[in-house]
Amino acid sequence: GATLVYANPEFSKKAPAPAKVAAARLRDVEMRDLRGLSLAPLPGTENEARALEKRGKNVKTFLGPAATEESLREINSPRVLHLATHGFFLPEAAPSAAPANGRSPSGAPKLRMNNPMHRSGLAFAGAETTLEAWSRGEVPPARNDGILTAEEVGGLKLGQTWLVVLSACDTGSGEARAGEGVMGLRRGFVQAGAQNLLMTLWPISDQTTVDIMLDFYDAALKSSNAPQALADTQRNWLVKLRKEKGLLAAVRLAGPFIMSSQGKP
């Protein structure tokens, strides 16, 4: 089966012509809370993608402006899906933050989105352009605005996908409850049908973490047992890094990877 890799999306890619905001749409609510996100470029993830291309057969990469939400929505159960981009996990807004009249300054009804499926997601090409459009009160078409919420993840076609890897950096604004954000994304991929989901609990930018990821892929593709491959790879690297760099560095570099499995599809 195919391996599809999305990496280093061009967040400032020109977006399609925006529409004016409809008062109480879901996107309107996300808009207010997501505007504070900062999406730094991720050039290192391109190296990750190239390394995966060299290691595997039948690997297709979507880089820069090609790493779009729209193309991701069109995929149909690749064996492996690797998404190297920013993840966002927004904290719940405190109820007290709503004005007394229950309306936002713009006059739109003040809805509280405490569903983690709406407050977590992934950023793709054009996401930065969308955030800028939202700040002007415009809404690009949701299908390709570069902001893929966990709820939208649930609509992807991953019924026969053996492994999804989220090699993502947390850009949560404020005191994001990362655990809850991770749960939202996890639920989305479960709904989409993915069998194994590898996530990171904190940003992985060090070359060592990329090497750990590549070793995991080698072991997983050889054994077809992703959870065991991760356990073995992590153990080996923890031992090696503890000797070379000490316990704290070993945990920081080899510790962020977690696996969630649904059994056979």
Secondary structure per residue as TSV (DSSP state, phi and psi in degrees):
chain	resnum	aa	ss	phi	psi
A	1	G	-	360.0	163.5
A	2	A	-	-79.7	151.2
A	3	T	E	-112.0	123.4
A	4	L	E	-108.4	130.4
A	5	V	E	-121.9	123.6
A	6	Y	E	-110.0	125.0
A	7	A	E	-148.5	155.0
A	8	N	E	42.5	55.5
A	9	P	E	-57.6	145.9
A	10	E	-	-84.3	92.5
A	11	F	T	-63.8	-23.5
A	12	S	T	-97.5	15.3
A	13	K	-	-53.9	141.4
A	14	K	-	-62.1	129.4
A	15	A	-	-90.4	159.9
A	16	P	-	-62.8	163.6
A	17	A	-	-55.9	126.9
A	18	P	-	-79.4	159.5
A	19	A	E	-104.8	160.5
A	20	K	E	-72.1	153.5
A	21	V	-	-68.1	132.1
A	22	A	-	-87.5	138.4
A	23	A	T	-48.8	-58.5
A	24	A	T	-118.8	39.5
A	25	R	-	-76.1	158.6
A	26	L	H	-55.4	-43.9
A	27	R	H	-60.9	-32.2
A	28	D	H	-64.3	-40.1
A	29	V	H	-69.7	-46.9
A	30	E	H	-58.2	-38.9
A	31	M	H	-52.7	-48.0
A	32	R	H	-64.9	-38.5
A	33	D	H	-84.7	-26.3
A	34	L	H	-87.9	-16.5
A	35	R	T	-56.8	-28.9
A	36	G	T	-76.6	-4.6
A	37	L	-	-67.8	144.0
A	38	S	-	-117.6	127.1
A	39	L	-	-115.5	91.3
A	40	A	-	-72.5	146.9
A	41	P	-	-59.3	155.6
A	42	L	-	-125.6	61.8
A	43	P	T	-59.3	-31.1
A	44	G	H	-60.8	-29.0
A	45	T	H	-70.6	-20.0
A	46	E	H	-68.3	-37.5
A	47	N	H	-63.1	-39.8
A	48	E	H	-58.5	-45.8
A	49	A	H	-63.8	-44.1
A	50	R	H	-62.7	-40.2
A	51	A	H	-63.6	-39.9
A	52	L	H	-66.0	-37.0
A	53	E	H	-59.8	-42.9
A	54	K	H	-68.6	-35.4
A	55	R	H	-75.6	-35.5
A	56	G	S	-110.8	170.4
A	57	K	S	-104.6	152.7
A	58	N	S	56.8	48.1
A	59	V	E	-104.6	126.2
A	60	K	E	-116.6	129.4
A	61	T	E	-111.0	145.3
A	62	F	E	-120.9	107.9
A	63	L	E	-117.7	154.3
A	64	G	E	54.6	-125.5
A	65	P	T	-66.4	-17.4
A	66	A	T	-82.8	-12.7
A	67	A	-	-83.1	68.9
A	68	T	-	-100.3	153.7
A	69	E	H	-63.2	-38.4
A	70	E	H	-61.6	-44.8
A	71	S	H	-66.5	-33.9
A	72	L	H	-66.2	-37.6
A	73	R	H	-65.5	-20.6
A	74	E	T	-93.6	-6.8
A	75	I	-	-69.2	156.5
A	76	N	B	-133.4	92.9
A	77	S	-	48.9	60.8
A	78	P	-	-64.6	157.0
A	79	R	S	-65.0	-43.6
A	80	V	E	-128.2	135.8
A	81	L	E	-125.2	117.7
A	82	H	E	-113.4	117.5
A	83	L	E	-115.8	103.6
A	84	A	E	-104.6	88.3
A	85	T	S	-154.1	-178.0
A	86	H	E	-75.2	138.1
A	87	G	E	-106.1	148.4
A	88	F	E	-123.7	137.6
A	89	F	E	-132.4	101.5
A	90	L	-	-89.1	142.3
A	91	P	-	-70.1	156.5
A	92	E	-	-65.8	140.2
A	93	A	-	-79.2	137.0
A	94	A	-	-68.1	135.5
A	95	P	G	-55.2	-32.4
A	96	S	G	-66.4	-14.0
A	97	A	G	-73.7	-16.0
A	98	A	S	-76.0	139.0
A	99	P	-	-62.7	160.1
A	100	A	T	-58.3	-33.7
A	101	N	T	-83.0	1.1
A	102	G	S	72.9	14.9
A	103	R	B	-122.4	150.1
A	104	S	-	-79.2	167.1
A	105	P	T	-56.7	-28.7
A	106	S	T	-76.8	-8.9
A	107	G	S	95.0	-8.1
A	108	A	S	-74.6	146.0
A	109	P	B	-56.0	139.2
A	110	K	-	-86.8	97.3
A	111	L	-	-92.9	145.0
A	112	R	-	-105.5	116.5
A	113	M	-	-98.6	88.6
A	114	N	-	-98.8	5.1
A	115	N	-	-77.4	117.7
A	116	P	H	-60.6	-18.3
A	117	M	H	-68.6	-23.0
A	118	H	H	-97.8	-16.5
A	119	R	H	-104.4	8.2
A	120	S	E	-139.2	154.9
A	121	G	E	174.5	-164.1
A	122	L	E	-131.4	150.2
A	123	A	E	-105.5	135.7
A	124	F	-	-126.4	-173.5
A	125	A	T	-53.4	134.4
A	126	G	T	89.4	-1.8
A	127	A	H	-61.1	-42.0
A	128	E	H	-64.5	-40.9
A	129	T	H	-61.2	-39.0
A	130	T	H	-64.9	-44.2
A	131	L	H	-60.2	-39.9
A	132	E	H	-67.2	-39.6
A	133	A	H	-63.5	-42.5
A	134	W	H	-59.5	-38.2
A	135	S	H	-66.5	-20.6
A	136	R	T	-93.9	3.4
A	137	G	T	80.9	22.3
A	138	E	E	-112.6	152.5
A	139	V	E	-128.7	106.4
A	140	P	-	-63.5	157.5
A	141	P	-	-53.1	130.2
A	142	A	G	-64.1	-25.4
A	143	R	G	-64.5	-28.2
A	144	N	G	-139.3	42.4
A	145	D	S	-89.4	0.5
A	146	G	S	83.9	-3.7
A	147	I	E	-111.5	104.4
A	148	L	E	-103.3	105.0
A	149	T	E	-74.7	162.8
A	150	A	H	-58.3	-34.9
A	151	E	H	-63.7	-40.7
A	152	E	H	-68.7	-32.9
A	153	V	H	-56.0	-39.0
A	154	G	T	-59.6	-19.2
A	155	G	T	-91.6	-1.8
A	156	L	S	-70.0	154.8
A	157	K	B	-94.0	94.9
A	158	L	-	-128.9	26.3
A	159	G	T	-59.9	-28.7
A	160	Q	T	-114.5	19.2
A	161	T	-	-84.4	123.1
A	162	W	-	-77.7	-37.4
A	163	L	E	-146.0	130.1
A	164	V	E	-116.0	132.0
A	165	V	E	-117.5	121.8
A	166	L	E	-102.2	98.7
A	167	S	-	-97.0	71.2
A	168	A	-	-117.6	153.5
A	169	C	E	-100.9	138.1
A	170	D	E	-80.7	115.7
A	171	T	-	-106.6	26.7
A	172	G	-	-53.0	134.4
A	173	S	-	-89.6	146.4
A	174	G	S	65.3	-153.5
A	175	E	S	-89.1	74.5
A	176	A	-	-65.0	136.7
A	177	R	-	-86.9	88.9
A	178	A	H	-54.9	-37.1
A	179	G	H	-57.3	-42.3
A	180	E	H	-70.1	-39.6
A	181	G	H	-62.3	-44.0
A	182	V	H	-59.7	-40.7
A	183	M	H	-62.9	-40.6
A	184	G	H	-61.0	-48.6
A	185	L	H	-63.8	-41.9
A	186	R	H	-58.8	-46.0
A	187	R	H	-60.8	-39.6
A	188	G	H	-60.5	-46.0
A	189	F	H	-70.6	-31.2
A	190	V	H	-63.8	-46.6
A	191	Q	H	-61.3	-35.8
A	192	A	H	-72.1	-18.4
A	193	G	T	107.9	2.6
A	194	A	-	-62.1	138.5
A	195	Q	S	-82.2	-45.4
A	196	N	E	-126.8	136.5
A	197	L	E	-127.7	118.1
A	198	L	E	-101.7	124.1
A	199	M	E	-127.8	164.8
A	200	T	E	-118.1	138.7
A	201	L	S	-86.2	-13.2
A	202	W	S	-150.5	165.3
A	203	P	-	-57.0	139.8
A	204	I	-	-118.4	103.8
A	205	S	-	-120.7	-14.8
A	206	D	S	-72.4	144.0
A	207	Q	H	-58.0	-32.9
A	208	T	H	-60.1	-41.4
A	209	T	H	-67.2	-33.2
A	210	V	H	-65.9	-40.7
A	211	D	H	-62.7	-39.5
A	212	I	H	-62.0	-44.4
A	213	M	H	-59.8	-43.8
A	214	L	H	-66.0	-39.3
A	215	D	H	-63.5	-39.0
A	216	F	H	-60.5	-45.7
A	217	Y	H	-59.4	-45.9
A	218	D	H	-56.1	-47.8
A	219	A	H	-67.8	-41.1
A	220	A	H	-68.7	-42.6
A	221	L	H	-69.9	-28.7
A	222	K	H	-73.2	-43.0
A	223	S	H	-97.1	-17.3
A	224	S	S	59.8	17.7
A	225	N	-	-119.9	89.9
A	226	A	H	-63.1	-45.8
A	227	P	H	-60.8	-43.0
A	228	Q	H	-67.2	-38.5
A	229	A	H	-61.6	-40.5
A	230	L	H	-67.3	-44.2
A	231	A	H	-59.2	-44.8
A	232	D	H	-66.8	-45.3
A	233	T	H	-63.9	-44.7
A	234	Q	H	-62.0	-43.6
A	235	R	H	-61.0	-47.3
A	236	N	H	-60.0	-43.5
A	237	W	H	-71.7	-36.3
A	238	L	H	-61.1	-43.3
A	239	V	H	-63.5	-48.5
A	240	K	H	-62.3	-47.8
A	241	L	H	-71.0	-31.3
A	242	R	H	-63.9	-40.4
A	243	K	H	-66.9	-40.9
A	244	E	H	-81.8	-39.7
A	245	K	H	-126.5	-4.3
A	246	G	-	95.7	165.6
A	247	L	H	-63.9	-45.6
A	248	L	H	-60.0	-46.5
A	249	A	H	-64.5	-37.6
A	250	A	H	-61.4	-45.0
A	251	V	H	-67.6	-41.8
A	252	R	H	-61.7	-39.6
A	253	L	H	-86.6	-38.7
A	254	A	H	-103.2	-6.3
A	255	G	S	-87.2	-20.7
A	256	P	S	-75.7	-11.9
A	257	F	E	-80.3	128.0
A	258	I	E	-130.9	146.7
A	259	M	E	-116.5	136.4
A	260	S	E	-123.4	126.3
A	261	S	E	-125.5	143.6
A	262	Q	-	-108.8	7.1
A	263	G	-	80.1	-169.4
A	264	K	-	-74.6	140.6
A	265	P	-	-69.8	360.0
